[in-house]
């Protein structure tokens, strides 16, 4: 027998809630006391109600399950192979292989359990002959692969093409012509997030980034019937509910854009925590940060989540750090049951409202980018770099003023902490003088200045 627990209670309207809140404030100003403004300019209220919430459309492509990924750098192929096997045995369901140069394919994938793990790549080079050989090899193995070639992301991050604009596009065109059904192309929005772009900017620039590829492959006479499938690589920050809404808004925006090109409205999302808010001192707090950030990624609807080790800023890749980062995800999935329900954020008035607000604001910026000539044009004239710098400067000011808190760094620092002798990696922005075609978008952590001063005084 079902029991209606709410039949004895009258429904309460949004207006009644606000009246009750204002009465309890006893004269204090509602907006000054309870409403706060995010870096995106969104005013966050203390209550959200069905009366004033627009129902978000069904989120297209929201996955029923998500995969735990491990990032492995290919330096020595035998070591990379061993690390991959070990990671899969210990719970990884996907491997992200990062490579600076071509590598021995057979050696890297010796006895690899292709049926157990999805493969992602992050190439820091572009070599057509090698990529053709790699695709042919993995196709024969019936592997699930995202190759994640991102010409524009490389340009934005480094200031240069891999080779030059013509050759880069020729190589990608050739690969796409032969393997259009493969997950070849990625849109890396983490470059914008790690440099200090707001969530709205990340969405808008990611959409403009994707539009460049869709326009090239689906909107020209020679490729009007082409198919294309994009992977978005995103970074999640510490604004928990906003980050959940960000991923949902990304799926909505991409579906709207893809429908205009008559291609699949579903995109694939690979998420990893941001580096912008990670700290050198009191580094164990990084584990708390990455936990909430990976939770946002899962609840928002990422297909695959790769965690960031707590010591990634200053330690080389090590078994302990990698294991802890993987175990954080395993706990979320196996012990906290974050895989038990698909799309649990659906129906939350707060998240639904944020999703709509972020999507609408991002769409406005996207339209202005397209009116200005598109992403590449605005990268070349420095418009996007200027906008990101403005947002990053504002966020840095909030951190410096204590409005944005990083525990252990600008709040409750432990003055006894010493890090100088533990640095295996240089944890700050490196200055490398070189000629670039555009101003590169440089990732920079909020705590760098404070940490440099502390190191100097150890």
RODO-2510 file (C-alpha; in nm, 4 decimals, decimal comma):
residues 458
     n   res          X          Y          Z
     1     x     0,0000     0,0000     0,0000
     2     x     0,1419     0,3378    -0,1015
     3     x     0,1205     0,6283     0,1422
     4     x     0,1141     0,9921     0,0340
     5     x     0,3350     1,1607     0,2908
     6     x     0,2594     1,5104     0,1589
     7     x    -0,1239     1,5076     0,1498
     8     x    -0,1518     1,6878     0,4845
     9     x     0,0793     1,9716     0,3767
    10     x    -0,0216     2,2648     0,1618
    11     x     0,2210     2,3434    -0,1232
    12     x     0,4431     2,6441    -0,0607
    13     x     0,5066     2,8842    -0,3491
    14     x     0,8358     3,0540    -0,4300
    15     x     0,6837     3,3855    -0,3238
    16     x     0,5876     3,2434     0,0177
    17     x     0,9380     3,1074     0,0724
    18     x     1,0925     3,4454    -0,0036
    19     x     0,8491     3,6227     0,2273
    20     x     0,9371     3,3825     0,5097
    21     x     1,3106     3,4321     0,4494
    22     x     1,2761     3,8115     0,4509
    23     x     1,0769     3,7978     0,7730
    24     x     1,3466     3,5838     0,9389
    25     x     1,6168     3,8274     0,8240
    26     x     1,4597     4,0896     1,0561
    27     x     1,5341     4,3839     0,8344
    28     x     1,8632     4,2706     0,6834
    29     x     1,8846     4,3095     0,3083
    30     x     1,7990     3,9857     0,1257
    31     x     2,0395     4,0429    -0,1661
    32     x     2,3325     4,1599     0,0460
    33     x     2,2924     3,8854     0,3058
    34     x     2,1955     3,5729     0,1126
    35     x     2,2663     3,6242    -0,2580
    36     x     2,6238     3,5810    -0,3815
    37     x     2,7715     3,6441    -0,7221
    38     x     2,9967     3,3957    -0,9021
    39     x     3,2932     3,4821    -1,1207
    40     x     3,0607     3,4277    -1,4167
    41     x     2,8351     3,7064    -1,2907
    42     x     2,5557     3,4637    -1,1964
    43     x     2,3619     3,5613    -0,8831
    44     x     2,3060     3,2551    -0,6662
    45     x     1,9927     3,2606    -0,4517
    46     x     1,9384     3,0743    -0,1209
    47     x     1,6353     2,8867    -0,2581
    48     x     1,5235     2,7530    -0,5950
    49     x     1,1653     2,6538    -0,6644
    50     x     0,9619     2,4821    -0,9362
    51     x     0,7658     2,8063    -0,9819
    52     x     1,0658     2,9950    -1,1206
    53     x     1,2684     2,7100    -1,2738
    54     x     1,2692     2,6326    -1,6443
    55     x     1,2881     2,2583    -1,6947
    56     x     1,6078     2,1666    -1,8790
    57     x     1,5461     1,9536    -2,1876
    58     x     1,6598     1,5930    -2,1789
    59     x     2,0393     1,5962    -2,1690
    60     x     2,1537     1,4300    -2,4939
    61     x     2,4208     1,1631    -2,4626
    62     x     2,4271     1,1441    -2,0838
    63     x     2,6087     0,8133    -2,0218
    64     x     2,4559     0,5288    -1,8229
    65     x     2,8008     0,4376    -1,6927
    66     x     3,1363     0,6130    -1,6585
    67     x     3,4885     0,4787    -1,6872
    68     x     3,7851     0,5167    -1,4522
    69     x     4,0943     0,6228    -1,6482
    70     x     4,4657     0,6216    -1,5748
    71     x     4,7092     0,8564    -1,7478
    72     x     5,0381     0,6998    -1,8650
    73     x     5,3255     0,8828    -2,0334
    74     x     5,5047     0,6857    -2,3055
    75     x     5,8782     0,7333    -2,2576
    76     x     5,9982     0,3755    -2,2361
    77     x     5,7472     0,1500    -2,4187
    78     x     5,8072    -0,1526    -2,1951
    79     x     5,7499     0,0535    -1,8807
    80     x     5,4345     0,2093    -2,0274
    81     x     5,3057    -0,1366    -2,1158
    82     x     5,3740    -0,2653    -1,7644
    83     x     5,2036     0,0366    -1,6056
    84     x     4,8984    -0,0103    -1,8280
    85     x     4,8649    -0,3776    -1,7349
    86     x     4,9062    -0,2956    -1,3661
    87     x     4,6488    -0,0141    -1,3790
    88     x     4,3882    -0,2329    -1,5491
    89     x     4,4445    -0,5142    -1,3021
    90     x     4,3871    -0,2648    -1,0192
    91     x     4,0624    -0,1199    -1,1495
    92     x     4,1311     0,1181    -1,4408
    93     x     3,8773     0,0869    -1,7233
    94     x     4,0524     0,3233    -1,9631
    95     x     4,4119     0,4255    -2,0317
    96     x     4,5196     0,7694    -2,1538
    97     x     4,8529     0,7382    -2,3335
    98     x     5,0440     1,0663    -2,3620
    99     x     5,3247     1,0706    -2,6191
   100     x     5,5735     1,3383    -2,7228
   101     x     5,7168     1,1348    -3,0109
   102     x     5,6429     0,8265    -3,2178
   103     x     5,6781     0,4986    -3,0309
   104     x     5,7008     0,1249    -3,0891
   105     x     5,3354     0,0230    -3,1228
   106     x     5,3838    -0,3529    -3,0812
   107     x     5,5935    -0,3055    -2,7700
   108     x     5,3539    -0,0580    -2,6108
   109     x     5,0498    -0,2805    -2,6639
   110     x     5,2046    -0,6222    -2,6044
   111     x     4,9340    -0,8501    -2,4582
   112     x     4,7144    -0,5473    -2,3920
   113     x     4,3598    -0,6479    -2,2826
   114     x     4,1742    -0,4498    -2,5491
   115     x     3,8410    -0,6018    -2,4447
   116     x     3,8772    -0,4619    -2,0920
   117     x     3,9900    -0,1031    -2,1436
   118     x     3,9186     0,1934    -2,3689
   119     x     4,2236     0,3753    -2,5046
   120     x     4,2676     0,7515    -2,5283
   121     x     4,5657     0,9341    -2,6731
   122     x     4,7177     1,2744    -2,6162
   123     x     4,9653     1,3352    -2,8983
   124     x     5,2139     1,6196    -2,8706
   125     x     5,3217     1,5605    -3,2303
   126     x     5,1560     1,5021    -3,5688
   127     x     5,2963     1,2300    -3,7957
   128     x     5,0646     1,0948    -4,0662
   129     x     5,2559     0,7744    -4,1430
   130     x     5,2745     0,6812    -3,7752
   131     x     4,9094     0,7620    -3,7086
   132     x     4,7956     0,5539    -4,0069
   133     x     5,0004     0,2616    -3,8812
   134     x     4,8601     0,3043    -3,5281
   135     x     4,4981     0,3234    -3,6474
   136     x     4,5398     0,0164    -3,8660
   137     x     4,6960    -0,1786    -3,5789
   138     x     4,4266    -0,0864    -3,3248
   139     x     4,1489    -0,1458    -3,5787
   140     x     4,2764    -0,5004    -3,6290
   141     x     4,2713    -0,5470    -3,2510
   142     x     3,9090    -0,4210    -3,2411
   143     x     4,0102    -0,1713    -2,9744
   144     x     3,7846     0,1091    -2,8497
   145     x     3,9945     0,4209    -2,9142
   146     x     3,9742     0,7999    -2,9060
   147     x     4,2754     0,9426    -3,0894
   148     x     4,2044     1,2988    -2,9723
   149     x     4,3879     1,4950    -3,2424
   150     x     4,3324     1,8643    -3,1712
   151     x     4,5097     2,1024    -3,4067
   152     x     4,3391     2,4090    -3,2621
   153     x     4,4039     2,3080    -2,9026
   154     x     4,7737     2,2696    -2,9827
   155     x     4,7748     2,6132    -3,1469
   156     x     4,6015     2,7726    -2,8476
   157     x     4,8314     2,6066    -2,5937
   158     x     5,1683     2,6456    -2,7683
   159     x     5,1111     2,9411    -2,9997
   160     x     5,2081     2,7351    -3,3049
   161     x     5,0710     2,4636    -3,5297
   162     x     5,2355     2,1195    -3,5125
   163     x     5,4014     2,1865    -3,8515
   164     x     5,2073     2,4669    -4,0192
   165     x     4,8408     2,5397    -4,0827
   166     x     4,8323     2,3862    -4,4313
   167     x     5,0202     2,0663    -4,3496
   168     x     4,8364     2,0102    -4,0227
   169     x     4,4995     2,0265    -4,1951
   170     x     4,6200     1,8097    -4,4834
   171     x     4,7219     1,5363    -4,2394
   172     x     4,3965     1,5515    -4,0451
   173     x     4,1939     1,5665    -4,3685
   174     x     4,3716     1,2580    -4,4961
   175     x     4,3074     1,0661    -4,1752
   176     x     3,9445     1,1763    -4,1633
   177     x     3,8895     1,0783    -4,5250
   178     x     4,0086     0,7247    -4,4545
   179     x     3,8653     0,6835    -4,1029
   180     x     3,5740     0,9241    -4,0598
   181     x     3,3951     0,6676    -3,8424
   182     x     3,6751     0,6779    -3,5832
   183     x     3,6983     0,9088    -3,2799
   184     x     3,9782     1,1118    -3,4378
   185     x     3,9185     1,4680    -3,3273
   186     x     3,9142     1,6261    -2,9822
   187     x     3,8236     1,9666    -2,8446
   188     x     4,0430     2,0447    -2,5445
   189     x     3,8704     2,3018    -2,3236
   190     x     4,1017     2,2293    -2,0279
   191     x     4,3524     2,4733    -2,1785
   192     x     4,1006     2,7547    -2,1205
   193     x     4,0073     2,6428    -1,7686
   194     x     4,3640     2,6014    -1,6467
   195     x     4,4499     2,9489    -1,7744
   196     x     4,1711     3,1112    -1,5725
   197     x     3,8724     3,1296    -1,8076
   198     x     3,5308     3,1390    -1,6427
   199     x     3,2908     2,8469    -1,6870
   200     x     3,0863     3,0501    -1,9368
   201     x     3,4005     3,1266    -2,1373
   202     x     3,5062     2,7610    -2,1313
   203     x     3,1697     2,6597    -2,2756
   204     x     3,1651     2,9360    -2,5364
   205     x     3,5242     2,8801    -2,6511
   206     x     3,4733     2,5035    -2,6532
   207     x     3,1657     2,5463    -2,8704
   208     x     3,3497     2,7803    -3,1084
   209     x     3,6403     2,5339    -3,1086
   210     x     3,4033     2,2499    -3,2066
   211     x     3,2353     2,4686    -3,4674
   212     x     3,5659     2,5128    -3,6508
   213     x     3,5905     2,1352    -3,6979
   214     x     3,2222     2,0857    -3,7828
   215     x     3,2287     2,3686    -4,0332
   216     x     3,5405     2,2285    -4,1985
   217     x     3,4218     1,8687    -4,2258
   218     x     3,0444     1,9010    -4,2612
   219     x     2,9714     2,2319    -4,4281
   220     x     3,1813     2,2327    -4,7429
   221     x     3,0766     2,0993    -5,0809
   222     x     3,3396     1,8262    -5,0833
   223     x     3,2436     1,6953    -4,7401
   224     x     2,8754     1,7810    -4,7042
   225     x     2,7862     1,4204    -4,6211
   226     x     3,0854     1,3616    -4,3918
   227     x     3,0383     1,2143    -4,0461
   228     x     3,2279     1,3384    -3,7458
   229     x     3,2425     1,2457    -3,3798
   230     x     3,4081     1,4745    -3,1269
   231     x     3,5624     1,4088    -2,7876
   232     x     3,5662     1,6999    -2,5424
   233     x     3,8486     1,7052    -2,2906
   234     x     3,7442     1,9196    -1,9952
   235     x     3,8892     2,0233    -1,6594
   236     x     3,6607     2,0495    -1,3575
   237     x     3,7198     2,3092    -1,0883
   238     x     3,6094     2,3402    -0,7268
   239     x     3,2746     2,5178    -0,7766
   240     x     3,0872     2,1912    -0,7220
   241     x     2,7345     2,2564    -0,8521
   242     x     2,8520     2,4936    -1,1250
   243     x     3,0828     2,2232    -1,2591
   244     x     2,7989     1,9704    -1,2664
   245     x     2,5900     2,2219    -1,4594
   246     x     2,8844     2,3005    -1,6900
   247     x     2,8985     1,9490    -1,8294
   248     x     2,5224     1,9343    -1,8742
   249     x     2,5271     2,2723    -2,0493
   250     x     2,8100     2,1533    -2,2760
   251     x     2,6022     1,8584    -2,3930
   252     x     2,3015     2,0836    -2,4589
   253     x     2,5072     2,3401    -2,6501
   254     x     2,6898     2,0817    -2,8592
   255     x     2,3627     1,9035    -2,9467
   256     x     2,2171     2,2337    -3,0669
   257     x     2,5264     2,3042    -3,2777
   258     x     2,5559     1,9501    -3,4183
   259     x     2,1919     1,9487    -3,5272
   260     x     2,2696     2,2416    -3,7572
   261     x     2,5272     2,0259    -3,9353
   262     x     2,3041     1,7179    -3,9395
   263     x     2,5543     1,5066    -3,7439
   264     x     2,5164     1,3096    -3,4216
   265     x     2,4143     1,5350    -3,1338
   266     x     2,6038     1,3190    -2,8869
   267     x     2,9597     1,4045    -2,7871
   268     x     3,2073     1,2097    -2,5752
   269     x     3,3430     1,3800    -2,2608
   270     x     3,6747     1,3027    -2,0922
   271     x     3,7133     1,4879    -1,7611
   272     x     4,0092     1,5519    -1,5330
   273     x     4,0503     1,7855    -1,2323
   274     x     4,1824     2,1367    -1,2838
   275     x     4,5403     2,2237    -1,1962
   276     x     4,4581     2,5898    -1,1375
   277     x     4,3568     2,5481    -0,7722
   278     x     4,6131     2,2839    -0,6755
   279     x     4,8806     2,3716    -0,4225
   280     x     5,2375     2,2815    -0,3399
   281     x     5,2134     2,3341     0,0354
   282     x     4,9661     2,1263     0,2374
   283     x     4,9497     1,9044    -0,0704
   284     x     4,7204     1,6483     0,0950
   285     x     4,4350     1,8990     0,0576
   286     x     4,4677     1,8351    -0,3158
   287     x     4,3061     1,4961    -0,2512
   288     x     3,9979     1,6672    -0,1106
   289     x     3,9858     1,9028    -0,4072
   290     x     4,0172     1,6271    -0,6655
   291     x     3,7512     1,4216    -0,4882
   292     x     3,4849     1,6915    -0,5214
   293     x     3,6005     1,7734    -0,8755
   294     x     3,5732     1,4134    -0,9935
   295     x     3,2336     1,3916    -0,8198
   296     x     3,1202     1,6910    -1,0266
   297     x     3,2470     1,5203    -1,3413
   298     x     3,0555     1,2000    -1,2663
   299     x     2,7303     1,3701    -1,1651
   300     x     2,7526     1,6102    -1,4576
   301     x     2,7751     1,3230    -1,7043
   302     x     3,1350     1,2679    -1,8151
   303     x     3,1926     0,9427    -2,0038
   304     x     3,5402     0,8930    -1,8605
   305     x     3,7078     1,0462    -1,5557
   306     x     4,0842     1,0569    -1,5009
   307     x     4,2007     1,1783    -1,1628
   308     x     4,5037     1,3980    -1,0885
   309     x     4,7517     1,2616    -0,8290
   310     x     4,7787     1,4790    -0,5173
   311     x     5,1563     1,5175    -0,5738
   312     x     5,1474     1,5747    -0,9506
   313     x     5,2808     1,9314    -0,9152
   314     x     5,6151     1,8386    -0,7659
   315     x     5,6681     1,4608    -0,7995
   316     x     5,7377     1,2620    -1,1112
   317     x     5,4869     0,9886    -1,1884
   318     x     5,5014     0,7366    -0,9050
   319     x     5,3151     0,4216    -0,8049
   320     x     5,1783     0,5587    -0,4767
   321     x     5,0389     0,8837    -0,6170
   322     x     4,8832     0,7085    -0,9169
   323     x     4,7300     0,4366    -0,6988
   324     x     4,5760     0,6865    -0,4573
   325     x     4,4258     0,8880    -0,7452
   326     x     4,2792     0,5733    -0,9003
   327     x     4,1477     0,4505    -0,5663
   328     x     3,9617     0,7775    -0,5125
   329     x     3,7591     0,6957    -0,8239
   330     x     3,7180     0,3330    -0,7265
   331     x     3,5718     0,4411    -0,3915
   332     x     3,3267     0,6740    -0,5664
   333     x     3,2198     0,3984    -0,8026
   334     x     3,2275     0,0828    -0,5938
   335     x     3,1682     0,2040    -0,2385
   336     x     2,9782     0,5308    -0,2803
   337     x     2,7637     0,3908    -0,5655
   338     x     2,8184     0,6854    -0,7974
   339     x     2,7569     0,4432    -1,0819
   340     x     2,4230     0,3163    -0,9519
   341     x     2,2013     0,5929    -1,0951
   342     x     2,2257     0,7593    -1,4335
   343     x     2,1822     1,1376    -1,4377
   344     x     2,1075     1,1904    -1,0649
   345     x     2,1269     1,5693    -1,1061
   346     x     1,8157     1,5677    -1,3248
   347     x     1,5294     1,7505    -1,1544
   348     x     1,7380     1,9606    -0,9164
   349     x     1,5925     2,3124    -0,9410
   350     x     1,9293     2,4686    -0,8594
   351     x     2,1294     2,2650    -1,1124
   352     x     1,8592     2,2979    -1,3795
   353     x     1,8646     2,6769    -1,3376
   354     x     2,2460     2,6925    -1,3472
   355     x     2,2517     2,4738    -1,6581
   356     x     2,0169     2,7107    -1,8397
   357     x     2,1992     3,0252    -1,7256
   358     x     2,5425     2,8939    -1,8213
   359     x     2,4193     2,7687    -2,1589
   360     x     2,2432     3,0958    -2,2428
   361     x     2,5410     3,3139    -2,1484
   362     x     2,7842     3,0867    -2,3343
   363     x     2,5653     3,0935    -2,6440
   364     x     2,5734     3,4743    -2,6450
   365     x     2,9545     3,4737    -2,6318
   366     x     2,9723     3,2030    -2,8990
   367     x     2,7603     3,4165    -3,1317
   368     x     2,9885     3,7156    -3,0770
   369     x     3,2945     3,4982    -3,1541
   370     x     3,1375     3,3827    -3,4803
   371     x     3,0498     3,7420    -3,5715
   372     x     3,4159     3,8252    -3,5065
   373     x     3,5382     3,5654    -3,7561
   374     x     3,5451     3,2494    -3,5440
   375     x     3,7827     3,0963    -3,2923
   376     x     4,0992     3,0909    -3,5048
   377     x     4,0518     3,4517    -3,6136
   378     x     4,0031     3,5669    -3,2542
   379     x     4,3043     3,3671    -3,1371
   380     x     4,5165     3,5298    -3,4056
   381     x     4,4097     3,8819    -3,3134
   382     x     4,4463     3,8092    -2,9414
   383     x     4,0825     3,8748    -2,8445
   384     x     4,0283     3,5454    -2,6615
   385     x     4,3645     3,5666    -2,4845
   386     x     4,2712     3,9137    -2,3612
   387     x     3,9326     3,7968    -2,2319
   388     x     4,0871     3,4992    -2,0499
   389     x     4,3541     3,7229    -1,8976
   390     x     4,0861     3,9580    -1,7648
   391     x     3,8967     3,6688    -1,6040
   392     x     4,2163     3,5154    -1,4649
   393     x     4,3192     3,8518    -1,3158
   394     x     3,9829     3,8883    -1,1421
   395     x     4,0048     3,5352    -1,0011
   396     x     4,3623     3,6008    -0,8858
   397     x     4,2449     3,9168    -0,7081
   398     x     3,9750     3,7170    -0,5285
   399     x     4,2424     3,4701    -0,4166
   400     x     4,4824     3,7461    -0,3069
   401     x     4,2019     3,9186    -0,1120
   402     x     4,0906     3,5953     0,0538
   403     x     3,7503     3,5879    -0,1177
   404     x     3,8565     3,2666    -0,2904
   405     x     4,0082     3,0350    -0,0321
   406     x     4,2633     2,7570    -0,0770
   407     x     4,3047     2,5967     0,2654
   408     x     4,6697     2,5581     0,3627
   409     x     4,7804     2,8357     0,1284
   410     x     4,5924     3,1635     0,1759
   411     x     4,3921     3,0325     0,4737
   412     x     4,5314     2,8371     0,7709
   413     x     4,8817     2,7887     0,6256
   414     x     5,1225     2,5683     0,8189
   415     x     5,4362     2,7797     0,8446
   416     x     5,6392     2,4734     0,9443
   417     x     5,5852     2,3120     0,6014
   418     x     5,9024     2,2745     0,3944
   419     x     5,8974     2,1772     0,0264
   420     x     6,2254     2,2943    -0,1283
   421     x     6,3991     1,9569    -0,0942
   422     x     6,1002     1,7572    -0,2253
   423     x     6,0718     1,9183    -0,5692
   424     x     6,1335     1,6628    -0,8449
   425     x     5,9448     1,8831    -1,0930
   426     x     5,9426     2,2603    -1,1394
   427     x     5,5909     2,3554    -1,0200
   428     x     5,5639     2,7026    -1,1748
   429     x     5,5147     2,8511    -1,5196
   430     x     5,8298     2,8016    -1,7246
   431     x     5,9570     3,0827    -1,9442
   432     x     6,0683     2,9443    -2,2787
   433     x     6,1539     3,2182    -2,5263
   434     x     6,0482     3,1157    -2,8761
   435     x     5,8779     3,2580    -3,1816
   436     x     5,5040     3,1941    -3,1954
   437     x     5,2298     3,2729    -3,4447
   438     x     4,9847     3,3748    -3,1715
   439     x     5,0015     3,4560    -2,8018
   440     x     4,9775     3,1138    -2,6332
   441     x     4,7187     3,0514    -2,3632
   442     x     4,9310     2,9640    -2,0613
   443     x     4,8082     2,7553    -1,7677
   444     x     4,8851     2,9232    -1,4382
   445     x     4,7982     2,8213    -1,0812
   446     x     4,6477     3,0688    -0,8368
   447     x     4,8970     2,9890    -0,5601
   448     x     5,2185     3,0295    -0,7625
   449     x     5,3221     3,3724    -0,6330
   450     x     5,2571     3,2821    -0,2682
   451     x     5,4435     2,9524    -0,3057
   452     x     5,7463     3,1106    -0,4733
   453     x     5,7744     3,3588    -0,1865
   454     x     5,7521     3,0803     0,0705
   455     x     6,0175     2,8729    -0,1090
   456     x     6,2490     3,1747    -0,1225
   457     x     6,2232     3,2118     0,2561
   458     x     6,2752     2,8467     0,3537
***
